[in-house]
Amino acid sequence: MKRKYHRAGIALLGAGALILTACQGTGEGGDGNREEEAAMAAQKLADSIRQKYDEQYEYTDPIRDVARDEKLTLQMGFDIYDSDFTEYTQIVNVYQDAELKHPAGSHFEWDAESKVLSVTPPRWNAGGISAIDLDGSDPGYDPVQGSLFEKGELKDWGNLPQYYMVRYVDTETGEPLDKPVVTVFTVDHEVRQAPRVSMGINEEGMPVFRWNKVPGADKYYVMTMVYSEENGYSGNGYVRGSTEETEWIPDSTAQFITYAVSEADRQKEYVIEEYGEGTGAIQRESEYETYYCVIAASEDGTSAISNVFDVKDIARMVPFTEETGMSLSEEGSNYVEDFEEMPSYKWVTMCDGTLVQKIINYDFESAEPVTETWGEYEEEDMSDLRLVEMDLIKVPYTIDGTGFTGVVVIEQYDPDTWEDELEKIHKRQETLRTKGGARTPELTQEDEAQEDPDTDGENGGAATELEQGYTVTANSALSEYLAVNMMNANPLISLEDFPESSDQSYLLDAWEEAVYQNPMALGVTSASILGDGEMLAVSYDTEADVIREKQAEIAAETKRVVSEIITEDMSELEKEMAINQYLCDTAEYDMAALENAEENDFADVDAEFNDSFTPYGVLLNKTGVCSSYAGAFKLLAEEAGLECIVVTGYLDGELPHAWNKVKIDGEWQIVDSTNNDNELIFNALLNLSDTAADKVLVEDERYALDSELDSYQANTDEKEYYRISNLFYEQDQITAPLTEELKAEGTAVLRTDYALSDDEFMDIAQQVMDRYGVDELGGYYWMGVIYLTDEH
């Protein structure tokens, strides 16, 4: 469903306009009048927003809880056999997906006497549970059936979360409709609630699937579903794990491997012979895609399947192996001569074959001097072998976000100063550490309607009119409608005028876009779909009147900053760089807020840290985490006339993170001002392409409607900071400029290829030392940015 991107100023509605709460009225029937007025205002807002968007389809009220074997009927006013139709599907069809690309495989029956067209369940449904490797202890197991709870052909709609019945003609006349009419329907599953699953990466680099307990469920199956662009989901899911708990961690990462050739092996001769020249990992070829999901089961049957996770997205986040060939010497050792040579990063191949540079977490407290007996020799036949005692320092480590461990051995040290030298390395690692930490609000389904949530709490009562409207970023009418409501801090949002919201996957999609693309929607922590789906209850971490005060402060500060740092004669690139520099110069990262968010699994934070997750933190308090930087960047960019979005995902594949894409001269560019603010390696993530940024930043699909994600691709790094600043050199040309800058400044920071390896860095550093005439330099590299210094 293609929807047009909109960014427009809109005045938020006034008192009570969008809130359907039981606020006290005046006089008899006051509550009823107020609710009626609120409903009319909500409809008026919905109508005004819809006029901006050219929707492809019209939606009718949803049908809920269709029986598994129920036939859906259409009363026709004409005999379809006397018409020009050659296929039932020219009249009506049922699809698996909101884009209406994948028919569910329904059958049809026509009763000529009553003129009723019946739509039956498909012959082969999707979302069942394959019985392979299961047994009698599993609910629904039958040794003669290929799946659990087998219902038979044409008797089961299956276990997808919802279906889409599309009518193409007028039922009375048979004339084609201007827009197809879509009716979303759900199936009455034996376990009524499907799991809502989240996936993260633990400290060992393993994917962790979590969900809340589902009422009535005895067991949960983690399944893989097969999907193709031609047919959508097909057949049963295969069980990868089963549990009675609400968490599953796989035994191995091997099942998530998607590559045929890793990026590390791409330049090997036999690979080039088979695949030709290239740089990126080569993925396995398959006409099918694999998705992971969870389904709940009881003795009576199952739920619908949960939300799904593309194995390609999982593979990008899960580390598979350390690339020792890029990180260690030819002997495969971790031995270095002195502390300055202790590596800062290690190269890791992810399950999609991508090379990622991850920081090393040294266990400094466990570092200790040891004495070992070594054999030394010079003759090849070892005839001069002798034993010597060597005093060494051993420092154990883990590679961040993985289960990979090792020990770095320092061969030369001063017994009186080694602890001080090690503390310098500790400070270096902390300075180089990238910073993330975005909150991840969730949308859930409530079984029963709640009564007046928050009406007596901190967000109770009616909204008051804001003095000015704020820019709304949205790709659909529903997304904009939700954004306006949340910018008004409304705790209850009516969905009655948006029947498409009955598609809960689309509602989630639109709600997440509204939250992430509208930084003035302050303090949103979660939302719940109430009862029959006609209402959305939104929770905020701040009182509504305080939210409005902070919005006004943010707006005033945004205008002040832009008037200070932006001039009319600036190009788009100059504006973007000025905004990035302003944030780096004035804001500090709030480590305490990050630690607090980590303690709460990034779902919530203590009240004292709320501002650090909104633009208020960075703009007014001058401190915040990545979501504060990203929200502030977006507001400043838009005030300066730039098109900008917030992007969500993960830093180094594991830490929730937010950054930006900004359109410069018609091309989207990636900018991560949070991590550009690094005193040693600065602006390493300014105007990267997606391909380059993939080594650090893993996008998810929350920040925009799924149908629009491809619209935000960053395909060029021609405006990358080091390139346009004449600080980029090819590897075979960088030695001389590094040396010249060292002589002039005492430090040098230049960039070369993103995939620079340890050996290549050490070769460059050695050549610089030879040119510079010194025996020792300090330094490290990240994402191809080389930092060298003669200060120790």
N, C-alpha and C positions, 0 to 999 in steps of 0.2 A: 504494500500500500504506500505509494509515493506521496509524501506530504511536503508542502512547500515550507522552506525555512522562513521564519518571521522573527524580526527584532523590532519592536515598536514600543513607543512610550504609551502608557495607559494610566489614566487616573484611577486609583483604587476606589472602590465604592464605599459609601458612607455607612452610617450607624446601622448595624443589624442587617445590612443588605444581604449578606451571604451566610448568616448563621441561623441554623434551625435548632435553637435551644429552648428550654422551657423557662425563659426569662420572665420575671414577674411583669404582668400587664397592669393596666389601670382600669378598673371597672370590670364588669361581667364580660366574659368572652375575650378578655385582653390577650390571653395566650394564643387563642385560636386566630385572632386577627393578626397578631405579630408573626405567627408561623406562615399565615397566608401571604403576608406582605413579603416575608423573607423568600418564600418560594417563588413569588412573582419576580422579585429582584434577581434571584439566581437564574431564572429562565431568561430574563432580559439580558443579563450578562452573557449567558451561553449563546443566545441568538446573535448578539453583537460580535462575539468572537468568531462564531462559525462563518460569518459573512466574509472573513478574511481568507478563508481556506477553501480550496477547491477539492473537496473530498470525492473520492471515486465511487463510494458506495453510500447507501442509506441503511440505517440500522433500525430494526424493530425491537420491541421488548424481548428480552431473552426467554428461553424456555429452560426451566431448571428441573433437575432430577428426572430426566427421561429414563424409563426402565431399560434395563440392558437389552431386552428383546423387543422394545416398543417400536411400532411403526409410526412415523410422522406423516400426517395427512394434510392434503391441500384440497379444498373444495373448489372445483373449477366451474366456470360458467359456460364452458364450451366443450365440445367433443374433440379431444386432442387427435383422434384418428382421422378427423375430417379437416385437419389443419396441415400446414406445410412442414411440421416438425418431423424430423427423421430419427431423432434421439431424445430420450427422456431428459438427458442432461442439457438439452437446449431450453428446457423449461425450469428445471431445478436440479441442484446438485449439492452434495455435502462434501466439505473439505476438512482436511486436518489442520490447516494453517490459516492465519489471518490474511496472508498475501493471496490466498485462494489459488495456490499453484498445485496442490497435491490432493486430488480427490480421495475420499475415504473408501471408495469402492462400494458404495451403496447399490442396492438393487431396487427395482421399482415395480409396482403393481397398479394396474388401471382397472377401475370398476366403471364400465361404460354406462350402466344404469344409474348409478348415483353420481357419476362424474367426480369421483374421488380418486386422486392420485396419491398412492402410499409410497413412502420412502422407507425402505427396510434397512436393517443393519447389514454390514458388508459380509461377504463370504469369509474373508480372512481379516480379522481385526488386528490392530496394532496395540502394543503395550502389555501383552500377556507375559507370563513367566515361564520360560522353558524349564522342563522337568529334568533336563540333563544334569547329572551329578547330584540330584536331590533324591530324597527317599521318603519313607512313610512317616518320618517324624516331622515333615514339613506340611503345614496346613494346605489342604486341597490336593495332595498328591494322589494320583491314580496310576498304577503301573501300566495300564493299557493306553494312557493318554500322553501326548507329547508335551502338555503344558498343565500347569496347576489350574484348577477350577475351569476345566474345559466346558464350554457351553454348547458347542456345535455350530455349524454353518448357519449364517443369517439369523443368529439368535443372540448376538453380543456386539454392542457398539464398540467395545474395547475399553482401554484404560488411559486414553489420552485425556488431558485435563479439560478440554472443551472441543467442540466441533462447530462448524460454520455452515449452516444451510443457506444457500443462495438461490433466490428466485429471480429469474430473468424476464418474466413476462407478467402482464396484468392477468390475474386469475379469472376475471370476467370475460375479457375480450381476446386474450392471447397475444395482444400487441406487445412488442418489446418495450421494456421500461427504459427511461432515460438513464437511470442508474440502477444497477442490481440492488436488490434488497437483501440484507444479511441478517439472519437470526442466529445468534449464538446460543448453543444449548449444551447443557452438562448432563452427565449420566449419573443415575442414582447408584453409586457404588456401595458395596456392603460396609466398607470402612469409609465413612462419609468425608473425612478430611484427608487430603493428600499431604505428605510431608513437605515442608518448606526448608530446603537444604542450603546451607552455606558451605563453602569450601575455602580452606586456608592452607598455608604451608607451615609446618611446625619447625622447631629449631634444627631438627635433623634433615630437613628438606623433604619430608614425606607429606603428601596431600592428606588432609584431614577433612572428612565429610561429617557435618553435624546437622542435627535437626531437633525440633522439640518433640516431646512425646505426643503421639497421635492417639486420641481417645478410641478405645476399642481395638487397638492393634496389639497383636501378640508377638509379631516378628516383623523385621524390616529386611528387605532384600536390596542390595546394591547391584544394579543391573547395567549392562551396556546395551544400548539400542542401536540398530543399524538404520542409517538414513541415506537417501540418495536424492540428488537434485531432481531426478525424473519422477520418483515415486514417493518421496517423503519417508516417513517411518513405515517399516514393514515388519510383520512377523512378531515373534516373541523376543523378549529381552533375555539375555544370558546372565545368570547370577554370578557375580564376581565375589560376593561376600554376603553373609547373612548374620544378623545379630538381633538380640532382644534389647540392646542398648540403643542410645541415640547418637552414637558416634562410630565411625568406621575409618580405620587406617589400613591401607593395603600392606601385604607382607613384603612387596617388592615394587620398585619403580619400573621394572622391565615392561609391564603391560602398557605403560604410557609412551613408550618409544614410538615416534612417528617418522624418523628419518631413515633413509637408506645409506646416506653418506654424511658424516658430520662436517661442520665447517672446518674443524681442525685437520681433517683428512682430505679436504677438497683439492689441495694442490699436489697430492701424491700422483706419481706418474700413471699408475694403473687407473686411477679415477679419471684423470684427464683423458686417457685413451678411451674410456667407456662413455664419459658424459661430456667431454669437451671442456674448454676453458670456463672458469667461473670462480666465484668467491663464496657464495652462500651455501648453507647446507642443502642437500637434495632430499626431498621428502619421498616417502614410499608412494607408489602409484596405486590407486584404488578407486573404483567407481562408487564406493560406499564411504560414508563418514560414520564415526563412532561417537555416541554420546553416553555419558554416565548419568544415572538417575537413581532415585530411591523409591520403592513402593512399599506400602504398609499392608500387612496381611493379618487376617484372623481366621478362625475355623470356618467362618461363613463366606469369606471372599477377600477382596482386596480393595484398596483405594485406587484412585487415579495415580499415575506416575507423578513424581515431583517435578520441579524445574530441572532442566537438564544442563549438563556441562560438556562442551565439545572437547574431545580428547586433545585436539590441537592446542586449545587454550591451556589445558592442564599441562601438556608437554612443555609449553613455553615457560612454565613456572617451576617445574620440578627438575632439580639437578640429577644428572645420571652418573657422571664420573669426573674426577679431577683430571685435567689434561697435564699430566706430569711432563710430557714432552715439551710443553711450552713454559712450564714453571720451574723445572729442575735442571741441573746440569746434565751433561751427557752420561755421567755415572748414575744419575737418578737420585742424587743426594740433596740434602737440605743444609749443606755445610757452607758457611760464609766466613770470611776472614775476620770481620769486625762487625760491630753493632749497626753501623750505617748501612751495611749491605743486607740487613734483615729485610726480606721482601714485605711490601705493604699489601699486595694482592696475590691471588692465585686465579688461574684460568680454570673454568669449569664448563663442561659440555652439558647442556640441558637436554631433556628428553626429546626435544625437537631438533637436536643437532646444533643449535646455536651456541657459539662461544660467549661466555659471560665472565667478566672480571669481577670477582668478589673479594671484599676486604678480609684480611686475616684477623681473627680474634685470638690474640696471644693470651695465654694464662700466665701473666707476669708473676703472680704470687707463687706459682710452682717452679719458677726459674731457679736453677741451682747450679753451682760449680760441681764438676765431676772430673775424675781422673781416669783415663782409659789407656790401655796398652795398644799401641799401633805398630804395625810392621812397615818399615820404610825400606825402599830399595831403588836403585837406579838401573841396574842391569836387567835386561828383558828376561833372563833365565832366573832372576831373583837370587843369584849366587851371593849377592852382598846384603841379603836380608838381615835386618837387625831390628830389635824391639826397642821402642822408645815410649816413655810416659808422656801423655799429653793432657794438659789442663784445659778443660772446655767449659762452656756455659751451655746448658740445654734449656730451651724454652718451648714447652708444648703449645699447640694451637689447634683451633678448629677453623675451618673456612666458613665464613658467615652464611647462615641460612642453609647449611648442609650438615651431613653427618660425617664429613671427611675430616680426618685428623692427621696430625704429624708433629714433628719436632724439628725446630731450627737449632743448629749447633754452631756456636760462635767459637772459632779456633784461637783467636787472639784477644786477650782482655787484661785489664789492669785490676788486680785483686782489690785495690783500694777504691776504685771508681766505677766498677761495673754496674752497681745498682743505680747510680746516677745516670749512666749511659742508657740503661734499660728504661728508666723513667722518661728520658727524651723520646724513645721509641713509642712508649705508651702515649705521650702527648701527641706525637705525630699521627698515630693511628686514629685517635679521637678527632683530630682536626680534619683528617681525610674522610671520616665516616659520613656517608650520605644520610640525608634526613628526610623522613616521610611522616606518616602518622595521621591520615585522614579518618574521620568517623564514618561509619557505614550504617546509616539509618535503614531500617527494614520495614517493608509493607507486609502485614499479616492478615489473615482471615479470621474473624471472630465467628463462632458458631451461632451465638445468639446476639440479638441487638442489645447494645448497651443503652442505658438511660442517662441522658444528659451528661456525657463525660466532660469533666473540667468546668462545668457551669458554676460550681462553687469553689473551684480551685484557682490556681494562679492565672489561668487563661479564661476565666469565666466571663460572662456578659457579652455585650455586643461590640463589634468593632467601631471605632470612631474614624471619621474621615481624615485621610492624610492630606497634608498641605500641598503635596505635589505628587505627580505620578512618577513611576520609575520604569526604566526600560525592562521589557519582558523578552526573554529569548525562548522560543518554542518552535517546534516543527509540526505541531498539530493543534487543533482547536482544544482538545482535551488537555494537552500539556499546558497551553497558555491559561486555560481556565483554572487548573490546579495551581499554577504559579501565582496568579492574581490572588486567589484565596489565601495561599500560604504567606504571601507578602503582606496580607492583611492580618496575619496571625489568627486566622479563623480555625477553631477547634473542630467544627463539623462542616463538611462540604457535601452538598447534595449532588448526587450523580444522576438524578432522574432525567436530566436533559441530555445525557450522554449514554445512550444504550450500548454504544461500543465498549463502555467501561465494564460491561458484563464479561468481556474477554479479560480475565484477570492478568494474563501475561502482558497484554497490551496496556492495561491500567498500570501495572508495575512499571512498564517501560516509560510511559508518559509521566508518571509520578517521579521517577528517578531523574528524568531529564529536567522536570520542573524544579526539583530540589537543587541539582548540581549546576544548572545553567543560570540560576537566578540567585546570586549571592545576597540579594536583599531579602530573600526568604530566610530570615535569621532564626536560629535556634530549633530547627526541625529535628526531632530525634527519632520519630517513628510514625507509622500510620497503620490503621486497622480498617479493613472492609467490614462494615457492620451488617449482620443479619442477612437480608436478601440482596445485598450489594447495592442498595440505593443510597448509601451514605458512606462517607469516608471520615473517620475520626483521626485527627492529626494531633500529635503530642509535641509540645515545645518545652525547651528548658528555661524559658524566660517569660515573664509576664507580658501580656500584649502591649500595655502602655509603655513598658520599658523598651520593648522591641521597636516601637514607633519612634521613641526618643533616639535610640541608637541608629535607626535608619536615617534620621535627619542629620545626625552628627556625621555619619559615613558620607552622605551625599555632599555635605558642606566641605568636608575634608577632601573628598575626591575632586571637587571643583577647584579648591585652593591649590592642591598639589599640581594639577594639570596646568593651571594658569601660571604656576611657578616654573615648571620644567619643560613645557611644550610651547613652541612658537609657531606662528602661521606658516613660516617658510620651511618648516621641517618636512622631510620626506617621511613616508610611512615607516621605513626602516629606522630612521633617526628617532622617531617617536617611540617605537618599540624599545630601542636600546636605552633611551632616556628613562623609560618606565622601569625597565629591568635594573638599571643602575641605581635609580632612586630607592627601590626596595632593598637592594643589596647594601646601600649606604645607611639607610635609616632603620631597618628592622633587624631584630635578633631572633634566632630560633628559640622557641620555648621548650627546652629539654624536659622540664618538670611536667609540662602538659603532655608530652609524648609518653613519658613514663606512666602517667596516670591513665592515659588511653590504653596503653599496653596491659595494664592491670585489669582493665575492664573489657578486654578483647576488642577494643575499638568500637564497641557498641554505644558507650556512654563515657562521660567524664564527670568528675566532681565539679560542682557549680563554679568554683573559683577559676576553673580553666575554660569556661564556656566561650569567652571572647576570643581565646587563642585559636578557635576553630572557625571563626567568621572573619570577614574583612575588618571588623572593628579592632581586632587584636593588632594586626600589622599597621593599619592606618592611624589608629588613635593611641593605642597602648605601645606601639612600636615593638611588639613581640607577638609571636604566633607560630603555629605549625604550618605544614604545607598547604592545607586547605585555606588558611587565612591568607597566605601569600598568593595562591591561585585566584581566590575570590577578589582580592584587592587588585591584582594585575588586570583581571577582566574589567572591573569597574573603571580603572584608570584608562585602560585601552579604549573602551567604548566612549568615555568622556572625551578622549583625544581623537575620536572619529575612526578608530580601527575596529575591524570585525574580529572578535575574539571569543573563544570558548574555554571552559574548564574541562580538562580531561582527567578521568579517574582510572585507577589501576593499581599497580604494585611496583615498588622500588626494589630492584634486584630480585624480582619474582616472588617476594614474600611480604613486604611491609606495605600496608595500605597507603596510598599516596595520591596526591592531586597535583597537576601542573597545567600548562596552558598550550593551546595552539592559537596563533594569531596569523591573520591573512596579510601578507606583505606583497604588494604588487601582484595580486591575484593568486599567490601561492601560499598554502598553509605552511607555517613554520612551527617547530616545537621549541618552547622555552620553559625551563624549569628554574624560576628565580630563586626558589628555596635552596637548591644545590649549586646555583651559580654564585651564591654568597659564600664563597670559600676562600679564605685568605691565602691559601697556597696554590691551589689549582682553580682559578676563577673562570667563570663563564664557559665551563666545559659543556654545558647543555643549553647553549643559546643558538637557536636556528639550525637544529639538526633535522635530518630526514628521519622518517620512520625506521628505515633500515639501520641507520646508525644508532638511534636512540633505543632500539630493541635490545641492545646489550645491557641496558640499565632499566628502562621503563617498559613495563608490560601493561598495555592498555586492556581494560575490560570493556563491557558493553553497557555500563550503567549510565554514562554521561549523556547519551543521546538516544533517540529512537533507533532501534536496530536497523530500520530501513534507511536511515540517513548516515550510518557510520562511514560508509565508503566516501561520503561527500567531504570528509575531513582529512583525507590522506595528505601526508607531507612527503612529497616525492623528490625534493631537492635540498641539498645543503650548500648551494652556491652562496648563500648569505650567512653561512656559519661564521661565528664571531672571529675565530682565528684566521679564517680565509680572508675575510674582508678587511681584517686588521693587518694583513701581510705578516702573519705570525704562523703560517702553515708552510711546511716544507716536506718534500718527499724524504723517505728514510736515508737515501744516499746523498742528500743535500743538506741535512739538518745539522751536521757536526760543526761546520764553520760558524753559522749564525748563533748557535748555542754558546760557542766559545767567545764570540765577540760580545754577546750580552753579559756573559759572566764577567768578562774583563771590565765592562762598563758599569755594571750594577751590583756585582757580587752574587746575583741570582739570575736564573734564566728560566722562562716559561714559554715554550713553543709547542706546537702540535704537529704530529705526523699521522700515519695511518691509525685508524681506530683499533685495529687488531694487533698492535705492537705487542710482541712477546717479551718475556724476561730476558732471553738470550739476546734478542735484538736491542733491547734497552741497554743491557750491559755492554754490548759492543759499541753502541753510540757513546755511552758514558766513558768507556776506556779511550776512545778516540778523542773525546773532548779533553780528558785528563792529559793525554799525550800532547795535544796542541797547547793546552793551558800551562803545562809544565809543572803539574802537581801530582802527588801520589794518591790523593784522597779527595773525594767530593761527596757531599750528601745529595740524596735525590730519590725520586720515585716517578711513577707515571700512572696515568689513569685515562682510559678512553683515548689513548694516543697523545695526551697532553703530558709533556715531559717537564719536570721541575728539577733543576739542579742548583746547588748552592755551595759556595766555598766557606760558608759560616758553620761552625760546629759548636 
